[in-house]
């Protein structure tokens, strides 16, 4: 059995955080053990507000300890993290990654570094961004930032393809083996652009943008989960990236057709395993000494 430990937010209604990430990984054939950093009624972009609360760092540590007591961490092949409710939770995540890898040295850590971006309506607690950059990103095998987060990690602005390549290069030097940059609007705002950066090369994939009045929440969580599942299937990073890119397009296409705000992950679940459209990724930067 290959288990995936997913530590991120959870909403009762809709698809964000674990509510976006868990089902796709299960649909792709994996057992998923979710631990919620927060539990809200819905995501925080609703004008009606939301209810719920963040869990303490100790709550998360207690659940991990319970899993360790069951002697199942040896079957954990990936730790996936997204939205963290407090800076203290980031420290528990770091401890959890170390604990999982002590039981299974082949386990990977996939970090979606969710940072405060008030312009997009994303607010995280004080200290989290600093913890992500100083503590979690250096120990991650894979990071999945959006353009804003990648710019913070690389400490530079991104306004063109060359900027995105350089930002990914800087991010790789901070420790991760793979970087998935999602929605690089600075590269071309007429398409949805995703970039895969490895030490062997950098690839760009483009797909159409849908004219959606309100941008769906949880797309990044969906990207992270599908890519993680692809890696655990034994696919190469490029194969996992290509599948992820095409599958997410399928879900967004179904969401657009439905007229709903929330991602239509359930009704479009076949896209998770057999995407109906293909948008080939292109190599934009080969391996060179600058990536060593």
VEXMAR-982493 format. One record per atom (N, C-alpha, C, O, CB): x, y, z; residue in one letter. Coordinates in pm, whole numbers, plus 50000, padded with zeros to 5 digits. Glycine has a CB too. Example, Ala and Ser with C-alpha at 12.3 -4.5 7.8 and 13.67 -1.06 7.14 Angstrom:
BEGIN
513194943150780a;512304955050780a;513204967050780a;514244966850846a;511314955350905a;512854977550708s;513674989450714s;512905000350787s;513415011450804s;514084994050572s;
END
This chain:
BEGIN
500844988050000x;500005000050000x;500885012550000x;501835013550077x;499055000050122x;500545022049912x;501235034749912x;500295045349970x;499285048749909x;501695038549769x;500635050350088x;499825060550152x;500395074450128x;501605076150110x;499715057850300x;499525084350127x;499915098350113x;499355105950232x;498145105650258x;499415104449976x;500215112850304x;499815121150417x;499615135350367x;500575141650321x;500865120650533x;498385140350374x;498065153550320x;497685162950434x;496635161450496x;496905152550216x;498545172750459x;498365182050572x;498055195850516x;498955203050474x;499635182450663x;496785199350516x;496375212550467x;494965215850512x;494355208450589x;496465213050313x;494455227050465x;493155231650508x;492035222350459x;492255213850373x;492905245850459x;490845224150515x;489695216150474x;488445224950480x;488255232550574x;489535203550565x;487615223750377x;486325230550379x;485225220050369x;485355210150297x;486205240950264x;484145222350442x;483025212950438x;482295213850305x;481915203650248x;482045215750553x;482105226250255x;481425228350128x;482415232650022x;483205241850043x;480305238850144x;482385226049907x;483245230149798x;484555222449793x;484695211949856x;483535244749808x;485505227849717x;486745220749691x;487935230249705x;488265237549613x;486725214449551x;488545229849821x;489775237249848x;490555229549953x;489965222450035x;489485252049895x;491885230849951x;492695223550048x;492505208550032x;492465203349921x;492345227850191x;492395201750144x;492185187250139x;490905183550064x;490825172750005x;492135181650279x;489915192450067x;488665189549995x;488865189749844x;488025184649770x;487585199550035x;489975195749799x;490325195649657x;491355184849626x;491365179349516x;490855209249614x;492215181749722x;493385173249696x;493165158449723x;493735150049653x;494525177949779x;492355155049822x;492275141049865x;491645132149759x;492215121849723x;491485140049995x;490485135949709x;489775127349615x;490585124549487x;490625113049444x;488445133549578x;491235134549424x;492015131549304x;493105121049328x;493325112449244x;492645144149251x;493775121849443x;494815111949472x;494205098249495x;494785088149456x;495635116149595x;493035097849558x;492345085049575x;491885079649439x;492015067649412x;491135086649670x;491355088449355x;490855084149223x;491985078649137x;491775070249050x;490165095849150x;493205083549163x;494365078749088x;494995066449153x;496035061549108x;495415089749076x;494355061349260x;494735048149310x;495475047749442x;496065037449475x;495545041649211x;495465058749519x;496265059149641x;495415060849767x;494375067449765x;497285070249634x;495885054649874x;495305057350005x;495795071150051x;496975074350038x;495695046150109x;494895079150104x;495265092550149x;494835094250293x;493705091050331x;494605103450060x;495765099250375x;495505101650516x;495495116750539x;496555122650557x;496575094650606x;494325123150539x;494285137650553x;494395142150699x;493805136150790x;492995142950494x;495155152650719x;495185159650847x;494865174250817x;495515180450734x;496595158050920x;493865179650885x;493405193150855x;494115203550942x;494165202251064x;491895194050874x;494645213850877x;495255224950952x;494175234751000x;494305240751106x;496285232450864x;493115236150920x;491935243850959x;490725236250907x;490835228350813x;491985258550902x;489575238550968x;488325233150916x;487325244450909x;486875249651012x;487795221351004x;486975248350787x;486035259250765x;484785254050696x;484795243350635x;486685270550681x;483715261650707x;482475258050638x;482655258750487x;482085250650414x;481335267250681x;483445268350441x;483665270850298x;484945279050285x;485505283550385x;482445278350233x;485405280950161x;486625288750144x;486355303550173x;485205308050174x;487185287050002x;487405310850196x;487305324350254x;486965335250154x;486925347050190x;488575327850322x;486725331650027x;486405341749926x;484905344549915x;484505353349840x;486945337449791x;484085337149989x;482645339549986x;482305352550058x;482815355050168x;481885327750049x;481455360849997x;481075373550060x;480255371250186x;480175380050273x;480285382149962x;479635359550197x;478845356450318x;479725353250438x;479235351750550x;477905344650291x;481035352150413x;481945348450520x;482055333450534x;481655325950445x;481485354450651x;482605329150647x;482785314950672x;482835312650822x;483015322050899x;484065309550604x;482675300250862x;482795296651003x;483815285351015x;484165278850917x;481415292351062x;484275283151136x;485265272751161x;486485278451230x;486495290051270x;485665266051030x;487505270251245x;488695274851317x;489925266951273x;489825256551208x;488485273451469x;491075272251311x;492345265451287x;492625255751401x;492265258251515x;493505275651272x;493265244751368x;493695235451470x;495075239551522x;495835246251453x;493725220951415x;495365235551642x;496675238951698x;497745229951638x;497465219351583x;496665237751853x;498975234551650x;500095226251604x;500125213051679x;500485202651623x;501425233851621x;499755213451807x;499745201251886x;498695191351836x;498915179151842x;499495204452033x;497555196451787x;496525187651732x;497095179551616x;496855167551604x;495295195751686x;497855186251530x;498445179451414x;499475169251461x;499495157951412x;499095189651318x;500325173251554x;501355164151606x;500725151851670x;501255140751659x;502245171351707x;499585153751737x;498925142451802x;498435132251699x;498545120251721x;497745147351887x;497885137151587x;497385127951484x;498565120351422x;498475108351398x;496595135751375x;499645127351396x;500835120751340x;501345110151437x;501735099151396x;501945131051309x;501345113451565x;501805103751666x;500905091351665x;501385080151680x;501815110151807x;499605093551646x;498695082151639x;498985073251519x;498915061051530x;497275086951633x;499305079351406x;499675071451287x;500965063751311x;501115052351268x;499815080651164x;501895070251380x;503155063351410x;502905051551503x;503545041151490x;504165073051473x;501985053151597x;501645042151688x;501085030151612x;501255018751654x;500635046951792x;500405032851500x;499855022151419x;500915015351333x;500645005151268x;498745027451331x;502125020951332x;503235015651252x;502915015951102x;503245006651028x;503565001351296x;502255026951058x;501905028050916x;502755038450843x;502645039650721x;500435031450901x;503585045850914x;504375056150846x;505365050150748x;505825056850655x;505105064550948x;505705037550768x;506595030850670x;505915029250536x;506575027450434x;507045017150723x;504575029950537x;503805028750412x;503455042350354x;502765043250253x;502515020850438x;503945052950417x;503695066550365x;504775069650261x;505965069950293x;503715077250482x;504345071850139x;505295074250031x;505385089049992x;506255092849914x;504905066149910x;504485097250047x;504565111650020x;503865119450130x;502835115150183x;503935114949884x;504445130850164x;503795140650250x;503485152650161x;504375157950094x;504715144750374x;502235156850160x;501805168350082x;501295178950178x;500485176050266x;500695164349977x;501775191150162x;501275201950248x;500825213750164x;501365216550057x;502355206450348x;499815220750215x;499285232850151x;499115243650255x;500065247050326x;497955230050081x;497925249150264x;497635260350354x;497895256450500x;497355246550549x;496185264950337x;498725264350567x;498995262450710x;498335273650789x;498355285250749x;500535261950737x;497755270050903x;496985279750981x;497825288451071x;497435299751102x;495985272651063x;498995283451115x;499875290951203x;501315287851170x;501625277751107x;499575287751352x;502215296651213x;503635294251192x;504095281851268x;504985274651223x;504465306451236x;503465279251383x;503825267551463x;503505254551387x;504195244551403x;503085267751598x;502445254951306x;502115243051227x;503235239551130x;503485227851103x;500815245151151x;503915249851078x;505035247450986x;506135239451055x;506745230750993x;505595260750932x;506385242451180x;507405234951254x;507005220451272x;507845211451263x;507655241451390x;505725218051297x;505235204351310x;505335197051177x;505655185151173x;503775204251361x;505075204151067x;505225198150935x;506665193550914x;506905182350869x;504805208050824x;507625202150948x;509035198450933x;509365186051015x;510075177150968x;509955210250974x;508855185551138x;509085173751223x;508435161351162x;508995150351166x;508525176251365x;507245163251105x;506515151951046x;507255146450924x;507355134350907x;505095156151006x;507765155350839x;508525150950721x;509725142750765x;510015132250708x;508965162950636x;510445147650866x;511615140350915x;511205126750972x;511895116750952x;512335148551023x;510085126451042x;509605113951102x;509225103850994x;509585092151002x;508415116651194x;508485108550894x;508065099550785x;509295094050713x;509355082050683x;507145106950686x;510265102750685x;511455098150611x;512325089050696x;513105081150641x;512275110150564x;512215089950827x;512955080550912x;512365066550902x;513065056650918x;512965085351058x;511045065850875x;510395052850858x;510475048050714x;510555036050689x;508935053750901x;510465057450620x;510555053950477x;511445064250408x;510965074650365x;509125053550411x;512735061350395x;513685070850336x;513355074650192x;513845084650141x;515065065250341x;512525066550124x;512165069549986x;510945078649975x;510575082549864x;511895056749912x;510345082150086x;509175090950082x;509585104750032x;510705109350057x;508525092050222x;508675111449961x;508935124849910x;508085135049984x;507015131750037x;508675125649759x;508565147249987x;507795158150047x;507455168249937x;508345173749873x;508595165050163x;506155170449917x;505655179749816x;504995191549888x;504005189849959x;504635172749719x;505555203349869x;505115215249943x;504475225449849x;505115230449757x;506295221750017x;503215228349872x;502535239549807x;502665251349904x;501945251950003x;500995236249773x;503575260649877x;503905271149974x;502915282849973x;503195293449916x;505315276449947x;501755280850035x;500695290950033x;501105302850118x;501315301750239x;499345284950084x;501195314550052x;501635326850119x;500555337550109x;499665336850024x;502945332050056x;500635347450197x;499675358450195x;499795366250065x;500885370350025x;499905367850316x;498665368050000x;498575376349880x;497255383849887x;496285379749824x;498675367749748x;497215394949963x;495955402149985x;495245406149856x;494015406649852x;496215414450067x;496015408949751x;495395413049624x;494535401849566x;493585404449493x;496485417049523x;494875389349599x;494105377849552x;493145372649657x;492435362849633x;495045366749510x;493105379249773x;492205374949879x;492735363549962x;491995357550039x;490925371049822x;494035360549949x;494635349650027x;495385355550146x;496345362950129x;495595341149938x;494935352150265x;495555357350387x;496025345450471x;495255336250497x;494555366250468x;497275345850512x;497785335750605x;498315342750729x;498555354850727x;498895326950539x;498485335350836x;498885341050964x;500325346250959x;501115341850876x;498735330651077x;500635355651047x;502005361151052x;503045350251075x;502825340851151x;502105371651162x;504165351651007x;505275342551027x;505295330550936x;506315323650926x;505275337851165x;504175327750868x;504105315750784x;505005316850662x;505745307550630x;502665313050740x;504955328250594x;505785329950474x;507265328050509x;507995321350436x;505555343950411x;507695333850620x;509085332550662x;509435317950693x;510515313250658x;509355341350786x;508505310850757x;508745296750788x;508805288250662x;509615278950651x;507645291350882x;507955291350567x;507985283950441x;509345285250373x;509935275350330x;506875288850348x;509825297750365x;511065300250293x;512285294950367x;513205289650306x;511225315050268x;512285296250499x;513475292450575x;513485277850620x;514555272050637x;513595301250696x;512305271850638x;512225258550698x;511705247750603x;512325237150589x;511365258950819x;510585250250538x;509935239550461x;510465238050319x;510695226950273x;508465241950456x;510665249050250x;511145248050112x;512515241150103x;512715233050012x;511235261950049x;513455243950194x;514755237050186x;514685221950204x;515565214850155x;515685242750289x;513655216850273x;513565202450294x;512615195750196x;512465183450198x;513125199650436x;511965203550110x;510995197950016x;511705191649896x;512735196549850x;510025208949967x;511145180649848x;511615174649724x;510965181649604x;511575182749497x;511305159549722x;509745186149623x;508985192949518x;508295205049580x;507745204049689x;507945183349451x;508325216449511x;507515227749554x;506605231649438x;506965230149321x;508405239849599x;505405236749473x;504385239849372x;503855254049397x;502715255649439x;503215229449376x;504675264249372x;504235277949397x;503465283749278x;503635279349164x;505435286749428x;502615293749306x;502085301849197x;503095312849166x;504165313449226x;500685307849234x;502755321649072x;503735331849032x;504115340949147x;505295344249164x;503195340148916x;503135345149227x;503415353949340x;504375347249438x;505335353349484x;502105357949412x;504095334549471x;504925327349567x;506315324649512x;507305325649585x;504265314249606x;506405321249384x;507705319049322x;508535331749326x;509745331149349x;507535314149177x;507905343149304x;508625355849310x;509175358549450x;510275363749465x;507715367349267x;508405354849554x;508875356649691x;510045347349721x;511025351249784x;507725354049791x;509935335049674x;511005325149698x;512285329349628x;513375328349685x;510565311249649x;512165334149503x;513335337849423x;513795352049449x;514885355949406x;513035336149276x;512975359749521x;513295373849551x;513495381949423x;514505388849407x;514555374649640x;512515380849333x;512585388349208x;511175389449147x;510285381749182x;513565381449108x;511005398849058x;509755400248986x;509755391048865x;510805387748810x;509535414948943x;508555386848824x;508415378048708x;507475384748608x;506275386148634x;507875363848749x;508025388848495x;507205395848396x;507395390448254x;506835395948159x;507525410648398x;508185379648240x;508405373848108x;508925359548126x;509205355148238x;509415382348023x;509045352548016x;509495338648021x;510885337548081x;511145328648162x;509485332447881x;511795346448043x;513155346048097x;513165348048248x;513955341748318x;514025356648029x;512295356748298x;512195358748443x;511735345948511x;512275342148615x;511215370348475x;510755339348453x;510225327048513x;511295316248518x;511405309148618x;509005322048434x;512075314948412x;513165305148409x;514185308248518x;514625299348591x;513855304948270x;514555320948530x;515525324848631x;514985322548773x;515715318048861x;515925339548613x;513715325748793x;513105323748925x;513095308848961x;513365305249076x;511675329448928x;512785300348865x;512815285848891x;514235281148921x;514445272849008x;512245278148770x;515195286548849x;516585283048874x;516975286549017x;517625278549086x;517525290248773x;516585298349062x;516895302449200x;516185293549301x;516745290149404x;516495317149222x;514935289849270x;514175281349362x;514825267649375x;514885262049484x;512725279849314x;515305262049264x;515985249049268x;517215249549356x;517545239749424x;516365244449127x;517905260749356x;519115262049437x;518825262449587x;519745261149668x;519875274549397x;517555264249624x;517195264649766x;516935250849824x;516685249449944x;515975273349786x;516995240449739x;516885226949792x;515985217349716x;516345205649703x;516405227649927x;514825221649665x;513945212149597x;514575206249472x;515425212549408x;512645218849561x;514155194149437x;514625187749314x;513745191549195x;514195191549081x;514645172549331x;512475194849224x;511515198349120x;510735210749163x;510395212349280x;510555186449090x;510445219249066x;509565230849088x;508465230348984x;508735229548864x;510365244349081x;507215230849029x;506075232648940x;505545246748965x;505035249649074x;504955221648964x;505665255448867x;505155269048879x;503805269648808x;503715266948688x;506155279648820x;502775273148883x;501425272648826x;500925286748795x;501185296248870x;500465265548922x;500225288048689x;499605300448641x;500605312048636x;500505321648712x;498435304248730x;501555310848546x;502545321548525x;501955331848430x;502255331848310x;503875315848468x;501125340748484x;500475350848400x;501465361048346x;501175367748247x;499375357848479x;502625362248411x;503645371448362x;504295366848233x;504905374748161x;504695373348466x;504155353948203x;504725348448079x;503815351547960x;504295355647854x;504925333148091x;502505349747979x;501525352147873x;500155351947938x;499675341347979x;501625341547756x;499515363447948x;498245363848020x;497045359547935x;495905360747979x;498005377648072x;497305354647813x;496215349747729x;496025334647745x;495065329047693x;496485353147583x;496945328147818x;496885313747840x;497115310747987x;497575319248064x;497925306347752x;496795298348026x;497175293348158x;498525286448139x;498605276348069x;496085283548220x;499565291848199x;500915286848180x;501405279548305x;501295284648416x;501875298248145x;501935267548285x;502565260048394x;503975256448353x;504235253148237x;501745247448429x;504885256948448x;506285254048420x;506785243048512x;506495242948631x;507145266748436x;507535233748454x;508225223348529x;509715226348522x;510275227648413x;507905209048474x;510355227448637x;511795229748641x;512465218148713x;512115214848826x;512125243248711x;513425212148646x;514265201848704x;515725205948682x;515995215848614x;513975187648641x;516625198448739x;518035201648717x;518485197448578x;519585200848535x;518895194948822x;517635189948507x;517955185948370x;517425195948267x;517965196848157x;517385172148342x;516375203248301x;515795212648206x;514495218548257x;513975214448361x;515575205848073x;513955228048181x;512735235048219x;511745233948103x;512105235947986x;513025249948254x;510495230848137x;509455228748038x;508285238148065x;507995241548180x;508965213948038x;507625242447958x;506455251247968x;505285244647897x;505425239647786x;506755265247907x;504125244747962x;502895239747902x;501845250747907x;501725257848007x;502395226847975x;501105252147799x;500065262447790x;498725255947758x;498665246247683x;500425273047683x;497675261247816x;496325256847782x;495395268947781x;495725279347838x;495835245947882x;494235267547719x;493335279147709x;492825283647845x;492605275547935x;492165275847618x;492625296547858x;491935302147974x;490435302447945x;490025305847834x;492465316348008x;489635298948043x;488185299548026x;487655312948080x;488145317848181x;487505287548098x;486675318648014x;486115331448059x;485205329648179x;483985330648169x;485335338247945x;485825327048293x;485075324648417x;484985337648496x;486005344148521x;485745313348502x;483765341348536x;483565354048607x;484315354148740x;484985363948773x;482075356448631x;484195343448815x;484885342348943x;485865330648936x;485475319248912x;483865340449060x;487145333748957x;488185323648946x;487985312749051x;487855315849169x;489575329948961x;487945299949010x;487765289049107x;488895288749209x;490045291849178x;487685275549034x;488555284949329x;489535283249437x;489865268449447x;489005259949425x;488975288849574x;491105265349480x;491505251349498x;492195245249379x;492515233449381x;490325243249532x;492425253349273x;493085247949155x;494525243849187x;494995233449140x;493075258349041x;495205251949267x;496575248449305x;496645235549384x;497575227649365x;497185259649386x;495675233349472x;495625220849550x;495405208949456x;495955198149477x;494515221549658x;494575211049354x;494315200649256x;495575197349177x;495895185649157x;493195205049160x;496295207749133x;497555205749059x;498545197649143x;499125187949096x;498175219349019x;498725201849268x;499685195249356x;499355180549375x;500245171949371x;499735202249491x;498075177649396x;497685163849424x;497855154849303x;498355143649316x;496235163349471x;497455159549185x;497565151249065x;499035148749030x;499405137648991x;496835157848946x;499865159049043x;501285157349013x;501925147449111x;502715138949070x;502025170849018x;501585148549238x;502135139249338x;501755124849305x;502605115949308x;501635142949479x;500495122649274x;500035109249241x;500765103849118x;501095092049112x;498525109149217x;501015112449021x;501745108348902x;503145103748934x;503605093548883x;501805119648802x;503845111249020x;505185107249060x;505175093749131x;506035085349107x;505815117949152x;504185091649218x;504125079049293x;503755067249204x;504005055749240x;503125080249406x;503175070049088x;502915059248992x;504195054848922x;504185045048847x;501885063748890x;505285062048946x;506545058648883x;506785065848752x;507735062748680x;506595044148859x;505915075648721x;506115083448600x;507305092748618x;507655096348730x;504855091448565x;507915096648507x;508965106848513x;508335120148552x;507125121848535x;509715108048377x;509125129548603x;508555142748633x;507845149048513x;506805155248530x;509645152048681x;508385147448393x;507755153248275x;506425146248245x;505445152848209x;508695152248154x;506375133048258x;505115125848236x;504065129948339x;502895131948304x;505355110648241x;504475131148465x;503535135248570x;503055149548547x;501885152648570x;504185134048709x;503945158148503x;503605172048474x;502625172948358x;501625180148365x;504875180148441x;502905165448251x;502035165748133x;500625160748169x;499625166848131x;502635157148020x;500575149548242x;499275144148282x;498525153948370x;497325156148352x;499455130748356x;499215159748465x;498605169548557x;498035181348479x;496895185448502x;499645174448661x;498825186648388x;498405198248310x;497115195248232x;496185203348232x;499515202448213x;497075183648167x;495915180048086x;494705176848173x;493585180548138x;496255168147998x;494925169948285x;493815166148373x;493155178448435x;491925179348442x;494305156848484x;493955187948480x;493405200048541x;492615208048438x;491575213848471x;494535208748601x;493105208348314x;492335214948209x;490945208748197x;489945215748184x;493085214048073x;490885195348201x;489605188548190x;488645192248301x;487455194348276x;489805173748189x;489155193148423x;488305196948536x;487835211348521x;486665214248548x;489075195148669x;488715220248480x;488325234348463x;487345236048347x;486445244448354x;489575243048439x;487495228148243x;486545228848132x;485145224748179x;484155231148143x;486995219848017x;485075214248260x;483785209848314x;483205220248409x;481995222448412x;483945196348387x;484085226648485x;483635237148578x;483055248948499x;482005254248536x;484805241848668x;483735252848393x;483235263848308x;481875260448248x;480975268748248x;484245266948197x;481735248248197x;480475244248135x;479335243948235x;478185246648200x;480635230548070x;479655240648361x;478605239448463x;478065253048508x;476945253948559x;479145231948583x;478875263448490x;478465276548541x;478625278048690x;478215288148748x;477055279248504x;479235268148754x;479435268448900x;480775275048933x;481685275448850x;479385254148959x;480875280349056x;482125286149104x;483065275149153x;484265275349125x;481855296249216x;482495265549225x;483315254949283x;483785245149174x;483055242449078x;482535247449392x;484985240049190x;485545230349096x;484635217949086x;484135212849186x;486955226149140x;484435213548964x;483575201848940x;484415189048934x;484375181448838x;482785203648808x;485175187049041x;486105175749045x;485395162349042x;485885152848981x;486965176649170x;484245161449106x;483535148649113x;482925145048977x;483115133948928x;482445149049221x;482205154448918x;481555151448790x;482575149448678x;482305142448580x;480595162648752x;483755155448692x;484805154248589x;485895144448630x;487025145448582x;485425167948561x;485575135148718x;486615126548776x;487335117848674x;488475114148698x;486005117848881x;486705114548563x;487395106448462x;488575113848402x;489525107648355x;486415102348352x;488515127248404x;489645135148355x;490895132948439x;492015134748391x;489275150048354x;490725129148565x;491855127248654x;492725115448611x;493925115348636x;491375125148796x;492115105648547x;492865093748505x;493065093048355x;494045087248308x;492155081248553x;492135098748277x;492245098448130x;491835112048074x;490705113748029x;491355087048070x;492755121748075x;492415134948024x;491935134247879x;492485126747798x;493625144348035x;490915142247848x;490315141547715x;491005150547613x;490775149147493x;488865145347723x;491845159747659x;492585168347568x;494055168647608x;494405166247723x;491985182747567x;494905171647509x;496345171247532x;496985184147482x;496745188447369x;496985159047462x;497805190247568x;498515202547535x;500005200147564x;500425201347679x;497955214847616x;500785196747463x;502175192347485x;503045202847553x;503015214647519x;502795188547353x;503815198347650x;504805206947715x;506025208347624x;506405198847555x;505225201347855x;506615220147625x;507765222947540x;508995225847625x;508905232847726x;507475234747446x;510135220547584x;511395223647651x;511795238047621x;511865241947504x;512515213747606x;512045245947724x;512455259847703x;513875262647751x;514465272747715x;511485269147774x;514415253647833x;515775255647883x;516385242147913x;515875234747998x;515795264748009x;517465238747846x;518145226147871x;519085227447989x;519365238448037x;518915221547747x;519575215948035x;520515215748146x;521775223648108x;522265222747996x;520875201248184x;522275231148203x;523545238048184x;524195239648321x;523615235648423x;523345251948114x;525365245248323x;526075246848451x;525305255648547x;525485254748668x;527465252748428x;524425264348494x;523675273348583x;522655265748666x;522145271048765x;522965284248502x;522335253148628x;521375245448704x;522055235748799x;521385228748875x;520445237948611x;523355235148796x;524065225648881x;524045230249027x;524585223449114x;525505223748833x;
END
